[in-house]
Structure formats: structure tokens, C-alpha cells
Amino acid sequence: MATKYKARTAAVFNGQPVGSIIELDDKTAKKYEALKYLEIIEEVKAKPKPAKKAKSAPKKPAKSSSKKKTESK
């Protein structure tokens, strides 16, 4: 998974005003930090995946209708 960074803009960047905090991928953040367009503040940690939900109880088979029972007699 790609690393993401929070960065503060030092210039108008992608329509965002100076001082805005934006989230960028690793490659883009480092590129524009080298050009002094933004300053990397912190690395964004990946959120842990939620645990899988427990399976529901097995469904009971449908009961046959009373019409079938009376017809077979």
C-alpha cells in the first residue's frame, strides 16, 4: 500500500490556498517538497481493517404445505 503524507502548502497548490493542510501520496509529496511548494507534516497511518462479522445462524428448511400431505393420502 502506498504511503500517504499530510502536508502544508507554501504556495497555491492545486487550487488550495497557502497554509492549507492536504493529503498526498509519497511520490507527489516528496517531489513538491523538494520544489518548496509544500512542507510534509506527518505520515498518515493506515487504519486497521475491521474484523469480519460473525455468520448468521443457519436457516431452517421450509416446512411443506398441508395441501401436499392431504393429497398423498
Stockholm file with secondary structure:
# STOCKHOLM 1.0

chainA/1-73         MATKYKARTAAVFNGQPVGSIIELDDKTAKKYEALKYLEIIEEVKAKPKPAKKAKSAPKKPAKSSSKKKTESK
#=GR chainA/1-73 SS CCCEEEEEESSCBTTBCTTCEEEEEHHHHHHHHHTTSEEEEEEECCCCCCCCCCCCCCCCCCCCCHHHHHHHC
#=GC SS_cons        CCCEEEEEESSCBTTBCTTCEEEEEHHHHHHHHHTTSEEEEEEECCCCCCCCCCCCCCCCCCCCCHHHHHHHC
//
